[in-house]
């Protein structure tokens, strides 16, 4: 039986192949919600919660 993917403190971990909507990474380890703008970011474009993401730059 397939278990639901774990969700850890804003991190969305999925066993499905997903693409990061921020940087286009085709095989992210995780997608995480940006606390500043609410967009999704992955392990490659996540610079930490104390820094704005690439989507925040336009705001």
Secondary structure, 3 states (H helix, E strand, C coil): CCCCCCEECCEECCCCCCCCCCCCCCCCCCEEECCCCCCEEECCCCCCCCCCCCCHHHC
